Amino acid sequence: MKLHGENANPTIDAYIVRQGDSANVFSWQVAEQLRDAGLSVILHCGGGNIATQMRRAATSGARFAVVIGDNEAFAKVLGVKPLRESAEQQSLSIAQAINLIKVDG
């Protein structure tokens, strides 16, 4: 995890929210690729619907929520939603998501 300033809290780049059987499998692959790119990632492993998971993402301190449902898993895309600014969710490839999150970091 990245630290900004001495004694700072770790920065979480992305919190992965997922729903569905295919999404569960794909989310592990996504988490690994994001981490391999040097990003700090939390993969939601508890229960709850998307709205509950999004609330947890927002309170985690993460900068982005990465939303994966079965449709995204089949298309191999990610929903990427900034959590610290007002912006719309975007549908991106994994490489595009990595670039967006890194540039914004």
N, C-alpha and C positions, 0 to 999 in steps of 0.2 A: 504494500500500500504506500501511496505517496504521502509525504508529510510536507505541509506548507508552513515554514517557520519553526523555530525551536519550540518544543513541547506542544506542537499543534496536534489536533486530532487527525487520524488518517482520512484521506479523501477517498470516497467510494465513487468510482466512475460510473458504474452501471448496476442496476438491480434488475435481474431477469424475472419477469412475471410470465407464468405459463398456464395453459389450460388445454387439456386434451391428451390423449395417449401419444399421438405422433409428436405433439409439441413437447411432451416430457422427454422423449428420446432426443429430439433435435436440440432442446435447450442445453443439454449436457455438452453437445458438440460446440454449440455457440459459446458457452461459458469458457470452454477450453481454448477456442480460437481467440476470444477477447483477451484472456489472460496471457496467451502466447504473444499477443501484440503489446503486452506491457500494461494492460488496463487492470484496475482493481474491480472485481466483480463479486456480487452476491447473487447466488442462484436460490430463488425461493423454493424451499423444500417442504414447507408446511401446507396445510389445506387452505381452503378459502376460494371464493370466486375471484374473478379479475378485479372487481371493485375493491375487495378486501386486500388483495395483494398490492394494488396500486397505492392504497393508504399506507401499507407497510413500506413500500418503496419510498414514498414521500417522507415518511418519518425516519427512514434509515440514514438520511443525509446524502444519499446518492444524487449525482448530478443528472442522470438519465435513467428512465425506465425503458427496458427492452421488453417488448410485448410479443409473446409467441403463442399463437393458437394453432390448431390443426391446419387451418388454411395457410398460415405463414410457413409452417413446417413443410407442407407439400410444395409450396412455391419457393422454398429456401430463401425467404426474405424475413426481415425483422421490422416490427413496429418500434420506432425510436421516438420517445417523448421526453423533452427536457423537463426536469422537475424543479429547477431553480429560476426559471424565467417563463414568461407566457409565450408559448409557441405551440403550433400544431404538431401532432404526431406525424412522422414521415414513414413511408414504407421503403426500406433500403436493403441492399445486399449486405452480407456480413462485412465485406471490404469497405463499402460506403459507410456503414455504421462505425467501423473502427476509425476511419478518417474523420468523421464528424465528431466523435467523442474525443479523439486526440487533439484536434484543432481547437475545440472548445475548452480543453483542459489547460 
